[in-house]
Amino acid sequence: MKKLPLQEIICFFEKNCGAHFSVCDLGGLGDLSLPADQQIHASAFCSAAKSTAKGLARCLTCKDHANRRAMQGEPFEGICAFGMAEFACPVIRDGQVIGVVYAGSLTLPAGERRLRLAAAHTGVSLARLQAEAAACTPLTDPEKLRRSVRILAELIAGRETASSPSGKYHPAVQAVIRLVSIRYMQPLTLEQLAKECHMDGKYLGRLFLRQTGECFRVHLNRVRLERAAELLKRTSMTVLAVALECGFQNISYFNRLFRERFGCTPSEYRKQ
């Protein structure tokens, strides 16, 4: 019997629990073929809270802390700065943590004080946060959501991962491609990754160009732009939030590169 695509399985859990599920790759999940909104927190409330640079920075700091906790191999849960109840379970295969399954739902009723703090911390209008909070499905059964996250993590751990097309490359080039796919939102440099691969940066740069046909910076920007295009299609995040989420700290630079690659501005791309 043919296995159901992971995307369909996640959609089933979302409908069954009334929460948003996402899967974070920590370096060993392979090609899960998931859309952007199933790899990040993408509920309407979260997207609103992350629509400013301050809101996004606060969310990414929280997510980085959560991922570090997941590396310890234990499920955890808590309430984020925006009032979202977050349940998480590490995906463990052969004793190694290779990813994290997240599920989030707004704790309703969302207290006025919590929303006011979120508005103050993010710069998003209180009225917008209140409107998005009112549209959220209440979290009525935390234990059900907790079990669902654990079950999904176990399902992913047991699935075969698709082989990477980079298998034809030198191991160090494969490592760089893999690290870029995981950490593209960070301020990466080839020199930094070369140290992680225990190689000379200039040599690795020449090797990367010879084997892939593109220099490291072009490859990094291509991955970031493809991710940005997916977010523009599948989420309501602002162009600024998308740029920051994908590792671009300069919005003008992001707009220029995006136009060069896709022939239109990010805003025009979303309308199309």
Backbone torsions as a table, in degrees:
resi	resn	phi	psi	omega
1	MET	NA	134.5	-178.9
2	LYS	-70.6	136.0	179.9
3	LYS	-72.6	143.3	174.7
4	LEU	-67.4	141.1	173.8
5	PRO	-59.1	144.8	-178.6
6	LEU	-58.9	-33.8	179.2
7	GLN	-58.7	-41.1	179.5
8	GLU	-67.9	-37.5	178.6
9	ILE	-63.5	-43.9	179.7
10	ILE	-63.9	-41.2	178.3
11	CYS	-60.8	-36.6	177.6
12	PHE	-63.0	-45.2	179.3
13	PHE	-64.1	-38.7	-179.7
14	GLU	-63.4	-44.7	-179.8
15	LYS	-68.4	-35.5	-177.9
16	ASN	-72.3	-31.2	-175.1
17	CYS	-106.0	-15.2	-177.0
18	GLY	67.6	34.2	-178.5
19	ALA	-137.0	165.4	177.0
20	HIS	-94.9	130.4	179.2
21	PHE	-110.5	144.7	174.4
22	SER	-146.7	158.1	-178.2
23	VAL	-123.6	123.0	179.5
24	CYS	-102.6	124.2	179.9
25	ASP	-86.9	120.7	177.3
26	LEU	-100.9	13.7	173.0
27	GLY	120.5	7.4	-177.8
28	GLY	-145.0	12.0	-175.8
29	LEU	-85.6	-15.7	-177.7
30	GLY	73.1	-160.4	-177.9
31	ASP	-86.9	100.8	179.8
32	LEU	-87.3	-11.2	178.9
33	SER	53.8	47.3	179.4
34	LEU	-100.2	143.7	175.2
35	PRO	-68.1	165.6	-175.3
36	ALA	-58.9	-38.0	-175.3
37	ASP	-75.0	-3.6	173.3
38	GLN	-107.7	9.9	174.5
39	GLN	-115.5	-7.3	178.1
40	ILE	-138.9	168.2	171.3
41	HIS	-71.2	116.3	-172.7
42	ALA	-132.2	21.4	175.8
43	SER	-66.3	160.7	-178.2
44	ALA	-60.3	-39.2	-179.8
45	PHE	-65.4	-46.4	-180.0
46	CYS	-63.1	-42.3	-180.0
47	SER	-61.1	-38.1	177.5
48	ALA	-66.0	-45.3	-179.1
49	ALA	-64.7	-28.9	-178.5
50	LYS	-96.5	11.6	-175.3
51	SER	-78.3	-6.2	175.4
52	THR	-114.6	160.0	179.3
53	ALA	-60.8	-40.0	-179.9
54	LYS	-65.2	-43.2	-179.2
55	GLY	-65.3	-42.4	-179.9
56	LEU	-65.9	-42.5	179.9
57	ALA	-60.9	-40.9	179.7
58	ARG	-65.2	-40.9	179.8
59	CYS	-65.8	-44.4	-178.1
60	LEU	-65.9	-34.7	176.6
61	THR	-63.7	-43.2	178.5
62	CYS	-64.6	-42.1	-178.7
63	LYS	-65.7	-39.9	178.7
64	ASP	-63.0	-40.8	177.1
65	HIS	-63.6	-41.6	-179.5
66	ALA	-64.6	-41.0	179.5
67	ASN	-65.1	-37.1	177.5
68	ARG	-63.9	-37.5	177.1
69	ARG	-66.7	-38.0	-178.7
70	ALA	-63.4	-31.0	-179.8
71	MET	-62.2	-16.7	176.7
72	GLN	-76.7	-11.2	173.4
73	GLY	88.2	12.6	-177.4
74	GLU	-117.9	139.7	173.9
75	PRO	-62.0	152.3	177.9
76	PHE	-151.9	167.3	178.5
77	GLU	-153.7	162.5	179.8
78	GLY	-179.9	-174.5	179.0
79	ILE	-116.0	124.8	-177.5
80	CYS	-80.1	176.6	-176.8
81	ALA	-62.9	-21.7	-178.8
82	PHE	-92.9	-1.8	-179.8
83	GLY	94.1	7.9	178.4
84	MET	-80.4	132.5	171.7
85	ALA	-81.1	123.6	-175.7
86	GLU	-119.4	127.8	175.7
87	PHE	-114.6	136.0	-177.1
88	ALA	-141.4	147.0	177.5
89	CYS	-142.9	126.9	179.4
90	PRO	-68.1	146.3	173.6
91	VAL	-93.4	117.2	-174.0
92	ILE	-117.1	126.0	176.5
93	ARG	-132.6	127.8	-179.1
94	ASP	54.5	37.6	176.5
95	GLY	79.7	2.1	-178.4
96	GLN	-113.0	137.6	174.8
97	VAL	-79.8	116.0	-175.4
98	ILE	-113.2	-6.8	179.7
99	GLY	-174.5	178.4	179.2
100	VAL	-139.6	135.1	172.2
101	VAL	-98.3	128.1	178.7
102	TYR	-115.4	147.2	169.3
103	ALA	-138.2	134.3	-177.8
104	GLY	-132.7	144.0	176.8
105	SER	-151.7	140.4	-179.1
106	LEU	-70.4	134.3	177.8
107	THR	-78.3	108.8	-176.8
108	LEU	-105.7	150.2	-2.8
109	PRO	-72.7	137.8	-179.6
110	ALA	-71.1	117.9	-176.7
111	GLY	-62.3	145.2	179.4
112	GLU	-59.7	-38.3	-179.5
113	ARG	-64.6	-41.9	179.5
114	ARG	-62.2	-43.8	-179.1
115	LEU	-67.8	-37.2	178.4
116	ARG	-65.2	-40.0	177.0
117	LEU	-63.9	-42.2	179.0
118	ALA	-61.8	-41.8	178.7
119	ALA	-63.4	-41.2	-179.8
120	ALA	-66.7	-38.8	-177.2
121	HIS	-75.5	-26.1	-173.4
122	THR	-106.9	-24.8	-174.2
123	GLY	83.3	4.1	176.3
124	VAL	-82.1	142.6	-177.2
125	SER	-63.0	142.3	178.7
126	LEU	-60.4	-37.9	-179.1
127	ALA	-61.3	-39.8	179.7
128	ARG	-66.9	-44.2	179.1
129	LEU	-63.5	-39.0	178.5
130	GLN	-64.0	-41.1	-179.9
131	ALA	-65.0	-43.2	-179.9
132	GLU	-69.3	-37.1	178.9
133	ALA	-64.0	-39.7	-178.9
134	ALA	-65.0	-25.4	-178.2
135	ALA	-88.1	-5.8	-177.8
136	CYS	-75.6	149.6	174.6
137	THR	-79.0	128.7	-178.6
138	PRO	-63.1	145.0	174.3
139	LEU	-84.6	103.3	-175.1
140	THR	-103.5	-19.6	-176.2
141	ASP	-137.0	79.9	-178.3
142	PRO	-58.1	-36.4	-178.3
143	GLU	-65.6	-38.4	177.7
144	LYS	-62.7	-43.0	179.0
145	LEU	-67.0	-39.5	178.8
146	ARG	-60.7	-45.2	179.4
147	ARG	-66.5	-39.9	-178.1
148	SER	-63.4	-41.2	178.2
149	VAL	-62.0	-42.8	-179.9
150	ARG	-65.5	-42.8	-179.8
151	ILE	-63.4	-44.0	180.0
152	LEU	-63.6	-39.5	177.9
153	ALA	-61.8	-40.3	179.1
154	GLU	-68.8	-36.4	177.4
155	LEU	-63.9	-44.0	-179.7
156	ILE	-65.9	-39.6	179.8
157	ALA	-61.4	-31.5	-177.4
158	GLY	-89.0	-6.9	-178.5
159	ARG	-82.5	146.6	174.4
160	GLU	-74.4	137.5	179.3
161	THR	-93.3	144.3	178.3
162	ALA	-68.9	140.6	179.9
163	SER	-70.5	148.0	-178.2
164	SER	-82.1	138.8	177.5
165	PRO	-66.9	-9.0	-179.2
166	SER	-83.4	8.3	-178.1
167	GLY	-62.2	-19.1	-179.6
168	LYS	-80.4	-6.5	-174.0
169	TYR	-94.4	164.8	172.3
170	HIS	-57.0	143.6	-178.5
171	PRO	-52.2	-37.1	179.8
172	ALA	-68.8	-37.6	177.6
173	VAL	-67.4	-41.5	175.2
174	GLN	-57.6	-42.9	-178.5
175	ALA	-63.0	-42.6	179.7
176	VAL	-63.6	-44.5	179.1
177	ILE	-59.9	-42.5	-178.8
178	ARG	-67.7	-43.7	-179.0
179	LEU	-64.9	-37.5	177.2
180	VAL	-64.2	-40.7	-178.8
181	SER	-65.3	-25.1	-178.7
182	ILE	-93.5	-39.0	-169.3
183	ARG	-117.4	25.7	-176.7
184	TYR	-58.8	-24.7	-177.7
185	MET	-78.5	-8.8	-179.6
186	GLN	-91.6	160.9	178.5
187	PRO	-75.8	75.1	-174.7
188	LEU	-79.4	147.1	170.2
189	THR	-132.1	153.3	178.9
190	LEU	-64.1	-36.4	179.5
191	GLU	-61.8	-41.0	178.8
192	GLN	-62.8	-46.5	-179.0
193	LEU	-69.5	-32.5	178.2
194	ALA	-62.8	-39.2	177.7
195	LYS	-62.8	-38.9	179.1
196	GLU	-66.8	-27.4	178.7
197	CYS	-93.5	1.2	-179.9
198	HIS	58.2	45.4	179.7
199	MET	-133.3	161.9	175.2
200	ASP	-72.6	134.2	-175.2
201	GLY	-61.8	-43.3	-178.9
202	LYS	-66.2	-40.9	178.8
203	TYR	-64.8	-43.9	179.4
204	LEU	-63.2	-37.3	178.3
205	GLY	-62.1	-43.8	178.6
206	ARG	-66.1	-40.2	179.8
207	LEU	-64.5	-41.6	-179.7
208	PHE	-63.3	-44.9	-179.8
209	LEU	-64.7	-42.5	-178.1
210	ARG	-65.4	-38.5	-174.7
211	GLN	-87.1	-32.5	-176.7
212	THR	-100.7	-18.6	-178.9
213	GLY	83.9	4.2	177.1
214	GLU	-143.1	149.1	178.8
215	CYS	-74.4	165.7	-175.4
216	PHE	-58.7	-45.2	-176.5
217	ARG	-63.8	-39.1	177.8
218	VAL	-64.8	-42.1	179.4
219	HIS	-63.7	-44.9	-179.7
220	LEU	-61.0	-45.9	-180.0
221	ASN	-66.2	-35.4	178.1
222	ARG	-63.6	-44.6	178.3
223	VAL	-61.9	-44.6	-180.0
224	ARG	-63.0	-42.3	-178.4
225	LEU	-69.2	-38.1	177.4
226	GLU	-64.9	-39.2	176.3
227	ARG	-65.1	-41.8	179.2
228	ALA	-62.3	-42.5	179.6
229	ALA	-61.2	-39.0	179.4
230	GLU	-66.3	-41.5	178.6
231	LEU	-65.1	-38.6	178.7
232	LEU	-63.6	-34.5	-179.5
233	LYS	-77.0	-37.8	-166.7
234	ARG	-106.9	-8.0	-179.3
235	THR	-130.0	171.1	177.8
236	SER	-102.8	15.2	179.3
237	MET	-60.0	145.6	177.4
238	THR	-68.3	162.7	178.3
239	VAL	-59.8	-40.7	178.2
240	LEU	-61.4	-45.5	-179.4
241	ALA	-64.2	-38.5	178.0
242	VAL	-63.6	-44.9	179.9
243	ALA	-59.4	-46.8	-179.9
244	LEU	-66.6	-40.7	179.1
245	GLU	-59.4	-31.8	-175.9
246	CYS	-97.2	8.7	172.3
247	GLY	96.9	4.2	178.1
248	PHE	-93.2	121.4	-179.4
249	GLN	-95.3	-9.2	-179.4
250	ASN	-119.9	112.5	-174.5
251	ILE	-66.8	-34.4	179.2
252	SER	-65.9	-42.7	177.5
253	TYR	-62.9	-42.4	178.0
254	PHE	-61.0	-47.3	-179.2
255	ASN	-61.0	-40.6	-179.4
256	ARG	-65.7	-46.4	179.3
257	LEU	-64.7	-38.3	-179.4
258	PHE	-63.6	-43.8	179.3
259	ARG	-63.9	-40.5	179.5
260	GLU	-62.0	-37.0	-176.5
261	ARG	-83.6	-41.1	-172.0
262	PHE	-109.9	-3.5	175.8
263	GLY	77.4	12.1	179.2
264	CYS	-159.2	168.9	178.2
265	THR	-76.8	162.6	176.5
266	PRO	-56.3	-40.6	-180.0
267	SER	-64.6	-41.9	177.7
268	GLU	-65.7	-37.5	179.2
269	TYR	-61.8	-42.5	179.9
270	ARG	-64.8	-40.3	179.9
271	LYS	-65.2	-36.3	179.2
272	GLN	-66.6	NA	NA
